[in-house]
């Protein structure tokens, strides 16, 4: 029998420390009623000594992701290899504008109610959770494309949460403090996860991992399992090494008519040496080599 693997639990703080105690107090309440009660209690509670409107807003955003999860509407993604996280969070967003265009054109519009203004507007929103093997805390993301063309990320990890907009990405990318580096990794991880999913569909399978350690997981919710694509591994890796080494590159949206039937697809491109010269080569499934002078489309 194959060894069972424990995967991290996204939104565990909201399930165990907010929902759990409230459910014991009001067992007859539905999950939606508990959400409304928790939200109201958080918004009307006296402001703590180290609390701000922004930090309180982060808790509400995490609670809203929990509501999606309680309804079975949150997409759950399981990484079979935790090294995939390291690859995605460190892969630069060299074609961020192209990826944003893909997200907008391929996402679904949702009604979003703003926290304090109570105004409702439509946004393209991607919400998903990440499970990693042998880790305690899972990730939860809400990626929203705003009316001004920007993309805003909310992330939840354990008791912590944060926000990041691409409007500040370039400036934040120049900083080296721990908070900035963490937020940058979260931003790249969220966007590159969606790009990876569309770039390597052959590495995405429906359902939870076969080796999942049973922890009363709800098999009826939307689950996907990601495996590592061989196309992002360095070909010269030692067969004795169990730690994969990855190609340096980035995800890119093909926008030029030069690519004919492949226009509109996301590919992963990496630099490789061909006859002593550096060339940009697509490492994506069924996508041919393409040249630097045509890849940089506007």
N, C-alpha and C positions, 0 to 999 in steps of 0.2 A: 504494500500500500504506500502510495506517495506521501511524503511528509506534508502536513498541513502548514500553511503559512498564515501568520497574523498580519493583517493589513490595518493601517492607521484609520482612525475614525474622524471624518470631517464634522465640524460643528458640535463636537463632543461637549464643549462648555455649555452650549445652549440646550442640548438634550439633557445633560446631567444636572446642571446647576440652576437653570431657569425653568425649563419645562417640567423636570422631574418633581421638584418640591411643590410647584403649583398644581400639578396633577393630583398629588396626594391631598392637597387642601380642597380642590374642587374636582373630585373624580367624575362627576356627571357632566362636566363641561366638555364640549368638543375641542379639538385642537385649534380650530379657528377662533373659538371663544377664548381659549387660553392665550392665544397670540394677541388678541385685542386687549385682554386684561393686562398682560405683561407689558405691552407697548404703552398703555395708558399709565401704568405704575411707574415705568421708567421716565416718561416725559414729565410727569407731575411731581416726582420726588425732588426734595431739596437738593440743590447742587452741592456735591461733595467738595472737600477742601482742595483736592487736586483735579477736580473734574471741570471740563469745559463743554461748551455746546458742541464742539467738534467731536470730542471723545464720546459724548452721549449719542451723537448721530451715528458713530461707528457701531455702537451696540445695537441701535435700531436697525441699521443695515444688515448686521449679522442675524438679527432676529427675523428679518424679512426673508433672508436666505433659508433660515430654519423652517419658516412657514412653507416655502416651496418644497423643502425636503419632506416635511410632514405630510404634504399632499401627494408625494410621489412624483413631483414634477421637476425635481432637480436631477440633472444628468450626473451619473457617477462614473468616474473613470479610474480603473485600476492599472497601475504601472507594474508589470511583471518584474522589471529591473529598476531599482531606485536610481541607478546611474542615468536613466533617461531623464530624470529631473535635473541632474547636474548638467546634462547636455543642453536641455531646453532653457534653463535659467541663465546659462552663460553664452548662448548663441546670440550674437548682436542683431538688433533690429535695423539692418541696413536698408531695408525697403519697407519702412513702417507705413509710408503713405500708400504703397501698393497693397499691403496687407489690410489696411483700414478700408480701402476700396472693396476688397474681396469680402470683408466682414459685413459691410453695409449691404452689398448686393446679394449676399447669400443668407443673411439673417432674417429673423422674423420680427415684425414690429409689435411692441408690447406697450400697454398703458403704464405709465410711471407717475405716481403721486409724490410730489415733492414734500419733504418732511414738515417744513414750517409754513410755507406759503399755501399748502394744500392744493396747489395747481396740478392739473393732470395734463400730461402730454405724451405723445407717442415716441418711443425710441426703439432702435434695434438693440436688443439685449441678449447677451450670452451668459448663462448661469450654469456652473458645473462645479463638481467636487472631485478632488484627487485623493486616491488611496495609495499609500506606499507600503511595501513590505517591511515588516519588523520596525515600524515607527509608531509612536503613540498618537501623535496629532496629525490629522489630515488637513488638506487645504480646501477652501471654498472660495469661489470667485464669482463676481458679477461684473461683466464687461459691457459698458453702455456706450453707444455711439450717439453723441450729443447733436443738437440742432445746428451748432456752429461748426460741425465737421470734426470736432475733437473726439477722442475716445477716453473714457474715464473708467478706471478700475477700482473696485472695492475688493479687498481680500480679507479672509478670516483664517487665522491659524492659532488654535488653542484659545486662550483668553485675549489674544491680541488681534487687532484689525488695523487697516490702513487704507488710504486712498492715493491714487496717482493718476494724473492726466498727462497725455502725451504733450500737452502744451509746455510742460515743465521737464520733459524727459531729457532734452539736450543739456539743460543746465544741471539737472540732478546727476547726469552721467559724468559730470566733471568732478563731483564730490567724492570724498573717500571716507567720510564718517560712517559708522556702523548702520545707523538708521537709513541713510541714503542708499547704501549698498544693498540692504535688505529689501527696500522698496523697489529698487531697480531689478533685483532678481525676481521678485513677485510679478512685476510688470512683464518682464521677458517670458517668464514661465507661463503666464496666462495666455499671452498672445501666441507664443510659439507652440503651445499645446494644441490650439485650434489649427494653426498652420500645419503642424505635423500630422494631425488627423486627416487633413485634406490632401496632404502631399503623399502620404504613405497609407492609403486605405487598406492595402494588403496586410498591414500590421495591426489592424483594428478588428477585433472580434466582438460579437454581441455576447452579453452576459458577464458573469463574474468569473474570476480565475477558477480553474478546476481544483487547485490546491488551497482554496480559501478555507481558513479555519472558521468553523461555524460559530457565529456570534449572533444568532437570530437575525441575520441579514435578510432584508426584504427583497426577495427575488423578483417581485413584480414591478419594481421601479426600473427606470432606464439605466442600464449598466453597459459599459464597454470595457474591454481589456486591451491594453496597448502592449505590444512587444517591441523590442529594439529592431530597427531596420539595419540589415547588413550594409546598406548603402551609406550609412553615416559612420561606420567603423573604419578605422585605418586598416588598410589591407595587410600592412606589415606587422600587425600585432603578433606577439609571441603566442604560440599555441598553449604554452604553459601558464600564461597569465590569465587569471579569471576576471581581472578588471579591464573593461574595454577602454580603448583610446579612440577618441572621436575625431573626425575630420573637422577642420575649421571652415566655416561657411555661414550661410544665412538663407532664410526662406525668402522667395521672391515671387511676385505675381507677374506672369507673362502677359504683357499688354500690347505688344507689337503685332501687327498683321503678319509679320515675318514668320510667326510660329503657326500660322494657319489654324488647324484644328485644336492646337494646344493653347490658343489664346484664352486667357481667363483662368488658367490653372495655376496652382501654387507649386513651385519646385524648390528643391534644396540645391544650392549651388556652392561649390567648393573650388578653391584654387588648386591646380595640380600642374606639375611640370611636364610639358610635352616638347621633346627635342630641345631641352634647355630653356624653354620659354614658358612663362606662367600663362595658363589659360583658365577661364572660368568654365566649369563643366557641370552640367546638371547631374545630380545623383538620384533623381526621382524616377519612379516607375514609369516605363514606357515614354520617357522624354529624352530626346537626343541632346547631344552637345550643342551649346549655343554660344555665340560670340559676345565679347564684352561690349562691342560698339552697337549691338542691337539689343542687348539685355537691358541696358539702362534707358528704359522708356519713360516718358513723362505723360 
